[in-house]
């Protein structure tokens, strides 16, 4: 019979249940908070595995990562057997990276509230080009810009918009909305029949993925045409 103080080490677990192997097999989203922390600290104590130790740490923080981020090195070292300065520093460094990522997203993501906001984001990439090009803004559920996407660049008279490329990148970035934009080097921002067809095709394809095409802007010098503003989206 096993004694009360014995434990099964992570190395004895089924391979798919070990945190590192589980991440490789199933992706990072499949791991619990304790499993992610266990990867950071690498090993537990003589009495419990790294995962169990991390469960104890999270319980002490009321299973709240925001509270965990306020723990000091002393809090971790003095309250948990198996956590020394090196492991404590690793956890605190990871919490700080998470905080900085959150802060960076808040600072960099611009919220699109109107066609003019979209024009301000797209025009630096399009207004001075001597050839036609297409960009898309990928937006989250709050209409904040996740990232701009170069869709295509072509000749003076036109360019080909790859709907599959836009949707693939939108899905990869978990986007909820798309704003398409392209320029007319001719100086006229009147939509062509091809512009109208592409807009319809993208809107219908995106809807199948539960993604909204919010607007399509045609930019010519300092003016633009918005399909949404004109009510033809």
Backbone torsions as a table, in degrees:
resi	resn	phi	psi	omega
1	UNK	NA	141.1	179.8
2	UNK	-77.2	142.0	178.2
3	UNK	-73.6	163.8	-177.7
4	UNK	-64.8	-26.3	-175.9
5	UNK	-90.5	-5.7	-179.5
6	UNK	-77.5	161.1	179.8
7	UNK	-146.5	159.2	172.6
8	UNK	-92.8	120.1	-178.9
9	UNK	-72.4	161.1	179.5
10	UNK	-58.9	-33.3	-179.0
11	UNK	-63.9	-22.3	179.5
12	UNK	-89.4	-6.0	179.0
13	UNK	-72.0	161.1	169.3
14	UNK	-58.7	141.5	-172.3
15	UNK	-54.1	-39.9	-176.5
16	UNK	-71.6	-10.8	179.1
17	UNK	-97.8	-8.1	176.2
18	UNK	-75.9	135.7	-173.5
19	UNK	-53.8	-47.4	-178.3
20	UNK	-65.6	-45.9	-179.8
21	UNK	-66.1	-37.5	178.6
22	UNK	-62.7	-39.7	177.8
23	UNK	-62.6	-43.5	-179.8
24	UNK	-65.3	-39.6	-175.7
25	UNK	-79.0	-39.5	-169.5
26	UNK	-117.2	-9.5	-178.3
27	UNK	94.8	157.8	-174.0
28	UNK	-64.9	-29.3	-177.7
29	UNK	-67.3	-18.6	-177.7
30	UNK	-79.3	-11.8	-176.0
31	UNK	-89.0	143.5	174.4
32	UNK	-76.8	168.5	177.5
33	UNK	-59.5	-41.1	-178.9
34	UNK	-66.2	-36.2	179.0
35	UNK	-68.6	-38.5	177.2
36	UNK	-65.1	-42.7	176.9
37	UNK	-63.2	-36.9	-179.6
38	UNK	-63.0	-35.3	176.3
39	UNK	-63.6	-37.1	-179.6
40	UNK	-66.4	-45.4	-173.8
41	UNK	-85.2	-20.7	172.1
42	UNK	83.0	-40.4	-177.7
43	UNK	-149.3	160.2	-180.0
44	UNK	-98.8	-142.9	178.9
45	UNK	-112.5	-175.4	178.6
46	UNK	-69.8	-16.1	-175.6
47	UNK	-106.5	-18.4	-177.8
48	UNK	-150.7	156.3	-179.5
49	UNK	-71.8	169.4	178.2
50	UNK	-60.9	-38.8	-179.7
51	UNK	-65.9	-45.1	179.4
52	UNK	-64.2	-39.3	177.2
53	UNK	-61.6	-42.0	179.6
54	UNK	-69.5	-30.5	173.6
55	UNK	-63.2	-40.6	177.6
56	UNK	-62.0	-43.0	179.8
57	UNK	-62.3	-44.5	-179.3
58	UNK	-66.5	-37.4	177.0
59	UNK	-61.2	-40.3	178.8
60	UNK	-62.2	-28.1	178.6
61	UNK	-95.8	15.4	-178.6
62	UNK	57.8	32.0	-179.1
63	UNK	53.5	34.9	-178.9
64	UNK	-119.8	113.0	-177.7
65	UNK	-65.1	-27.7	176.5
66	UNK	-65.4	-39.3	176.6
67	UNK	-69.7	-38.6	178.5
68	UNK	-61.2	-35.7	-178.5
69	UNK	-66.2	-15.9	179.2
70	UNK	-93.2	-3.3	177.0
71	UNK	-68.1	142.1	176.2
72	UNK	-95.8	171.6	175.3
73	UNK	-58.6	-42.4	179.4
74	UNK	-62.9	-41.0	178.2
75	UNK	-56.5	-44.6	-176.1
76	UNK	-74.1	-45.2	-176.5
77	UNK	-68.8	-41.2	-173.7
78	UNK	-80.4	-19.8	-174.2
79	UNK	-106.5	-9.5	-174.5
80	UNK	-135.2	115.9	175.9
81	UNK	-66.2	129.3	-177.9
82	UNK	104.1	-9.3	176.5
83	UNK	-107.6	109.7	175.1
84	UNK	-101.0	-178.0	-178.5
85	UNK	-55.5	-40.9	-176.9
86	UNK	-63.5	-45.9	179.3
87	UNK	-66.7	-40.0	178.9
88	UNK	-61.8	-43.8	179.4
89	UNK	-62.8	-38.7	178.7
90	UNK	-62.0	-44.8	179.5
91	UNK	-63.9	-46.3	-178.3
92	UNK	-64.0	-38.8	177.9
93	UNK	-64.0	-40.2	178.7
94	UNK	-65.6	-40.5	177.8
95	UNK	-63.1	-38.8	179.7
96	UNK	-68.3	-39.2	175.8
97	UNK	-60.6	-42.1	177.5
98	UNK	-61.6	-41.6	178.5
99	UNK	-63.0	-44.1	-178.8
100	UNK	-66.2	-36.4	177.1
101	UNK	-62.6	-45.7	179.3
102	UNK	-60.3	-42.9	-180.0
103	UNK	-66.1	-40.2	179.5
104	UNK	-63.8	-42.0	178.7
105	UNK	-64.0	-40.3	-178.7
106	UNK	-65.4	-38.1	-178.4
107	UNK	-74.8	-39.1	-170.3
108	UNK	-88.0	-30.8	-175.6
109	UNK	-76.1	122.1	178.1
110	UNK	-97.8	136.7	178.6
111	UNK	-88.5	129.9	179.3
112	UNK	-92.7	112.8	-178.2
113	UNK	-107.0	-13.7	-176.0
114	UNK	-157.4	170.8	177.1
115	UNK	-63.4	-31.1	-180.0
116	UNK	-68.1	-36.4	175.1
117	UNK	-60.9	-43.9	179.1
118	UNK	-64.2	-41.0	178.1
119	UNK	-60.1	-41.6	-179.9
120	UNK	-64.0	-32.8	178.0
121	UNK	-77.1	-36.1	-174.1
122	UNK	-88.1	-31.2	-172.9
123	UNK	-60.8	-38.4	178.6
124	UNK	-59.4	-25.3	-177.8
125	UNK	-91.0	-12.7	-170.1
126	UNK	-127.5	-31.2	-164.2
127	UNK	-68.2	-27.1	-175.4
128	UNK	-103.2	7.2	-176.3
129	UNK	-76.1	139.3	176.2
130	UNK	-83.8	-4.3	178.7
131	UNK	-127.0	166.9	-178.9
132	UNK	-86.6	136.9	177.8
133	UNK	-141.9	160.3	-179.6
134	UNK	-129.0	134.3	174.9
135	UNK	-126.6	156.9	174.2
136	UNK	-129.6	142.3	170.9
137	UNK	-100.3	123.7	177.2
138	UNK	-95.8	126.9	-172.2
139	UNK	-117.8	150.6	174.0
140	UNK	-86.6	-172.4	-175.5
141	UNK	-67.4	-16.3	177.7
142	UNK	-98.1	11.6	-177.7
143	UNK	64.1	27.6	172.4
144	UNK	-91.3	142.6	-176.7
145	UNK	-72.7	120.3	173.8
146	UNK	-80.2	-48.9	179.1
147	UNK	-167.6	151.1	170.4
148	UNK	-85.4	152.6	-177.1
149	UNK	-134.6	121.1	173.0
150	UNK	-74.5	117.3	-176.3
151	UNK	-90.0	-47.7	-178.8
152	UNK	-167.5	161.7	171.4
153	UNK	-140.0	142.9	-174.1
154	UNK	-141.4	-145.6	-177.3
155	UNK	-93.7	-165.9	-178.0
156	UNK	-68.2	-32.6	-171.8
157	UNK	-99.1	-6.9	-179.6
158	UNK	169.5	172.0	178.0
159	UNK	-150.0	158.7	-177.4
160	UNK	-99.2	127.8	178.2
161	UNK	-97.3	119.6	-179.9
162	UNK	-91.0	100.8	-178.3
163	UNK	-61.0	-37.9	-179.0
164	UNK	-63.5	-39.6	178.2
165	UNK	-61.6	-46.0	-179.0
166	UNK	-60.9	-46.0	-177.1
167	UNK	-69.7	-36.3	177.7
168	UNK	-61.1	-46.5	-179.5
169	UNK	-69.0	-36.1	177.9
170	UNK	-62.8	-42.1	178.7
171	UNK	-67.7	-40.5	179.5
172	UNK	-62.0	-33.6	-178.4
173	UNK	-95.2	6.8	-179.0
174	UNK	54.6	40.5	-179.7
175	UNK	-74.7	146.7	176.1
176	UNK	-103.7	-19.8	-177.8
177	UNK	-144.1	158.2	179.7
178	UNK	-134.2	138.0	167.6
179	UNK	-121.4	120.0	-180.0
180	UNK	-93.9	143.2	176.9
181	UNK	-144.9	141.4	172.4
182	UNK	-148.2	164.3	-176.4
183	UNK	-107.6	158.8	171.3
184	UNK	-118.8	102.5	179.8
185	UNK	-60.4	-18.9	-179.3
186	UNK	-67.1	-20.5	-178.0
187	UNK	97.7	-9.7	177.4
188	UNK	-98.8	130.4	179.8
189	UNK	-101.6	16.0	176.3
190	UNK	-68.6	130.7	-178.5
191	UNK	-70.6	140.6	175.5
192	UNK	-86.7	170.7	176.0
193	UNK	-61.6	-36.3	177.7
194	UNK	-65.5	-39.8	177.4
195	UNK	-59.5	-42.2	-179.5
196	UNK	-66.6	-41.5	179.9
197	UNK	-65.0	-44.1	-179.7
198	UNK	-62.7	-41.2	179.4
199	UNK	-60.8	-46.0	179.8
200	UNK	-64.0	-43.1	-178.7
201	UNK	-63.4	-45.4	-179.9
202	UNK	-66.4	-41.3	180.0
203	UNK	-60.5	-45.0	-178.0
204	UNK	-68.7	-41.0	-179.7
205	UNK	-68.1	-41.0	179.8
206	UNK	-64.5	-38.2	-179.0
207	UNK	-60.8	-32.4	177.5
208	UNK	-64.4	-26.4	178.7
209	UNK	-97.3	9.7	-177.9
210	UNK	60.4	37.5	175.2
211	UNK	-117.8	138.1	-176.2
212	UNK	-99.5	131.1	167.4
213	UNK	-84.1	108.4	-171.8
214	UNK	-85.8	-28.5	-179.6
215	UNK	-168.7	161.6	170.9
216	UNK	-135.3	117.7	-178.5
217	UNK	-105.2	136.9	170.4
218	UNK	-110.7	121.8	-173.6
219	UNK	-110.6	130.3	177.8
220	UNK	-137.8	108.1	-176.5
221	UNK	56.1	-121.0	-175.7
222	UNK	-99.2	12.2	179.8
223	UNK	-122.5	162.7	178.6
224	UNK	-149.1	161.2	176.3
225	UNK	-118.7	129.5	179.9
226	UNK	-112.7	120.2	177.1
227	UNK	-62.0	-36.9	179.7
228	UNK	-67.6	-45.4	-179.1
229	UNK	-63.6	-32.3	-178.5
230	UNK	-85.2	-3.9	175.8
231	UNK	72.7	25.9	-178.6
232	UNK	-118.8	17.0	179.9
233	UNK	-76.0	NA	NA
